[in-house]
Amino acid sequence: MTAKHQLSYSKPFTLCFCVSLSYSFSFFLYPHYPSVQMGDNMVDQSSPMRVLVTGGTGLVGRAIEHVVKEEGGAREGEEWIFLSSKDANLMDMGETQAVFLKHQPTHVIHLAAMVGGLFKNMRANLDFWRNNIYINDNVLQAAHEVDAVRVVSCLSTCIFPDKTTYPINETMIHNGPPHESNFGYSYAKRMIDIHNRAYHQQRGRCYTAVIPTNVFGPHDNFNIEDGHVLPGLIHKAYIAQKEGSPLVVWGSGTPRRQFIYSLDLARLFLWVLREYPEVDPIILSVGEEEEVSIKEAAEGVVEALGFKGQVTYDRTKADGQFKKTASNAKLLRYCPNFTFTPFKQALKETCDWFVANYDTARK
Ligand SMILES: NC(=O)c1ccc[n+]([C@@H]2O[C@H](COP(=O)([O-])OP(=O)(O)OC[C@H]3O[C@@H](n4cnc5c(N)ncnc54)[C@H](OP(=O)(O)O)[C@@H]3O)[C@@H](O)[C@H]2O)c1
């Protein structure tokens, strides 16, 4: 999975120039979009893109919408369509084909998925496997049928082998079984990589995938039982603050995670859609040195919310995989100047958003 999966460009590949960003800072000053050769199909990408975003109402989808609409991420003439499950149930092939036929996208960002934290995964591996397999197979085939030239799907660093060496890199996805807590989600997500390789080999398509670490930000799912660790902690700390009770962190607090702010991920997603030339996936993550323990993450939440109460650890709850330290070396080779929003700042913005939107936030 190396050079043979790279596309050849009619012009030299343009390097991205990602720069330091704040929530509202616009940086999308990309050079002219090159033409991409795919087998016998010469695709003129100088005409404006029509981008369909599946899962457009979720955490990542809403961040991409913000970057496109509020930070100047869209270029003149481009059309961006953000889908929710109400527009089409993507587990159903007929509904998927109908929504793709309706919008005729030239490009697709595929985010829609059954998503959840450790405890939801442990309860529903079968559902995670089946639902995600159906969604991914339907979306990629429907995109191919309407002749979409580019699909960027979303994997996750939590799908990598449980027993591995660190740091994890893009070549290691299929090197062994995933952690048993989320094997349904993991194997379903890994199959996107198989899809992409096969669509390239047999149909000449340049469909690819990104591999983010744990994502957090505004519009996350703050449900305590089903959500991911950070939004769950934020919600629990918010309630504990109100009730004057201790904040109970589930597990020992020792596992380590890399977190990426949804706005940073969104900015990188646009770069991948426009510029990244490979079928092989790319890890989108902060550096290895930015990895924090769950205890440090909880302390960050406590500080961001100004929580004054006691913090305890419920060691009867599962910890999940101890760490999944991922290398962002490939990303840095392409985007050496990209600067991530500092974790504390991103956490503060997320907590502020949650407090301000408590009544309507997903929880
Ligand atoms: N969150 C993370 O930490 C994380 C980490 C790594 C990778 N990822 C990946 O990033 C992508 C986006 O995740 P997210 O956190 O933004 O998820 P999310 O907030 O849970 O949003 C999921 C999105 O998928 C849509 N969806 C779910 N089932 C659907 C169906 N059957 N048909 C059509 N649409 C459906 C939802 O639509 P409704 O709003 O209508 O329900 C929603 O827009 C996913 O592929 C996920 O695997 C997430």
Ligand as a Chemical Component Dictionary entry (heavy atoms), coordinates in Angstrom:
data_LIG
# 
_chem_comp.id                   LIG 
_chem_comp.type                 NON-POLYMER 
_chem_comp.pdbx_formal_charge   0 
_chem_comp.three_letter_code    LIG 
# 
loop_
_chem_comp_atom.comp_id 
_chem_comp_atom.atom_id 
_chem_comp_atom.alt_atom_id 
_chem_comp_atom.type_symbol 
_chem_comp_atom.charge 
_chem_comp_atom.model_Cartn_x 
_chem_comp_atom.model_Cartn_y 
_chem_comp_atom.model_Cartn_z 
_chem_comp_atom.pdbx_ordinal 
LIG N1  N1  N 0  -16.175 11.213 17.895 1  
LIG C1  C1  C 0  -14.958 10.679 17.867 2  
LIG O1  O1  O 0  -14.219 10.728 18.873 3  
LIG C2  C2  C 0  -14.441 10.017 16.627 4  
LIG C3  C3  C 0  -13.109 9.553  16.639 5  
LIG C4  C4  C 0  -12.614 8.975  15.476 6  
LIG C5  C5  C 0  -13.414 8.834  14.370 7  
LIG N2  N2  N 1  -14.714 9.256  14.408 8  
LIG C6  C6  C 0  -15.524 9.072  13.201 9  
LIG O2  O2  O 0  -15.925 10.361 12.761 10 
LIG C7  C7  C 0  -17.174 10.259 12.090 11 
LIG C8  C8  C 0  -18.119 11.296 12.667 12 
LIG O3  O3  O 0  -18.267 11.021 14.049 13 
LIG P1  P1  P 0  -19.081 11.994 15.009 14 
LIG O4  O4  O 0  -18.415 11.920 16.338 15 
LIG O5  O5  O -1 -19.294 13.298 14.325 16 
LIG O6  O6  O 0  -20.457 11.212 15.127 17 
LIG P2  P2  P 0  -21.853 11.709 15.698 18 
LIG O7  O7  O 0  -21.710 13.046 16.337 19 
LIG O8  O8  O 0  -22.415 10.590 16.484 20 
LIG O9  O9  O 0  -22.714 11.908 14.374 21 
LIG C9  C9  C 0  -23.084 10.793 13.618 22 
LIG C10 C10 C 0  -23.685 11.296 12.342 23 
LIG O10 O10 O 0  -24.041 10.159 11.547 24 
LIG C11 C11 C 0  -25.399 10.256 11.187 25 
LIG N3  N3  N 0  -25.960 8.913  11.078 26 
LIG C12 C12 C 0  -25.890 7.915  11.994 27 
LIG N4  N4  N 0  -26.522 6.822  11.545 28 
LIG C13 C13 C 0  -27.013 7.144  10.315 29 
LIG C14 C14 C 0  -27.782 6.446  9.347  30 
LIG N5  N5  N 0  -28.194 5.180  9.544  31 
LIG N6  N6  N 0  -28.115 7.089  8.206  32 
LIG C15 C15 C 0  -27.726 8.363  7.996  33 
LIG N7  N7  N 0  -26.993 9.068  8.846  34 
LIG C16 C16 C 0  -26.638 8.467  10.022 35 
LIG C17 C17 C 0  -26.061 11.065 12.298 36 
LIG O11 O11 O 0  -27.264 11.656 11.812 37 
LIG P3  P3  P 0  -28.383 12.211 12.865 38 
LIG O12 O12 O 0  -27.826 13.485 13.450 39 
LIG O13 O13 O 0  -29.582 12.443 12.041 40 
LIG O14 O14 O 0  -28.549 11.122 13.903 41 
LIG C18 C18 C 0  -24.971 12.105 12.554 42 
LIG O15 O15 O 0  -25.030 13.142 11.601 43 
LIG C19 C19 C 0  -17.654 8.827  12.260 44 
LIG O16 O16 O 0  -17.405 8.105  11.088 45 
LIG C20 C20 C 0  -16.808 8.308  13.403 46 
LIG O17 O17 O 0  -16.625 6.925  13.318 47 
LIG C21 C21 C 0  -15.235 9.863  15.501 48 
# 
loop_
_chem_comp_bond.comp_id 
_chem_comp_bond.atom_id_1 
_chem_comp_bond.atom_id_2 
_chem_comp_bond.value_order 
_chem_comp_bond.pdbx_ordinal 
LIG N1  C1  SING 1  
LIG C1  O1  DOUB 2  
LIG C1  C2  SING 3  
LIG C2  C3  SING 4  
LIG C2  C21 DOUB 5  
LIG C3  C4  DOUB 6  
LIG C4  C5  SING 7  
LIG C5  N2  DOUB 8  
LIG N2  C6  SING 9  
LIG N2  C21 SING 10 
LIG C6  O2  SING 11 
LIG C6  C20 SING 12 
LIG O2  C7  SING 13 
LIG C7  C8  SING 14 
LIG C7  C19 SING 15 
LIG C8  O3  SING 16 
LIG O3  P1  SING 17 
LIG P1  O4  DOUB 18 
LIG P1  O5  SING 19 
LIG P1  O6  SING 20 
LIG O6  P2  SING 21 
LIG P2  O7  DOUB 22 
LIG P2  O8  SING 23 
LIG P2  O9  SING 24 
LIG O9  C9  SING 25 
LIG C9  C10 SING 26 
LIG C10 O10 SING 27 
LIG C10 C18 SING 28 
LIG O10 C11 SING 29 
LIG C11 N3  SING 30 
LIG C11 C17 SING 31 
LIG N3  C12 SING 32 
LIG N3  C16 SING 33 
LIG C12 N4  DOUB 34 
LIG N4  C13 SING 35 
LIG C13 C14 SING 36 
LIG C13 C16 DOUB 37 
LIG C14 N5  SING 38 
LIG C14 N6  DOUB 39 
LIG N6  C15 SING 40 
LIG C15 N7  DOUB 41 
LIG N7  C16 SING 42 
LIG C17 O11 SING 43 
LIG C17 C18 SING 44 
LIG O11 P3  SING 45 
LIG P3  O12 DOUB 46 
LIG P3  O13 SING 47 
LIG P3  O14 SING 48 
LIG C18 O15 SING 49 
LIG C19 O16 SING 50 
LIG C19 C20 SING 51 
LIG C20 O17 SING 52 
# 
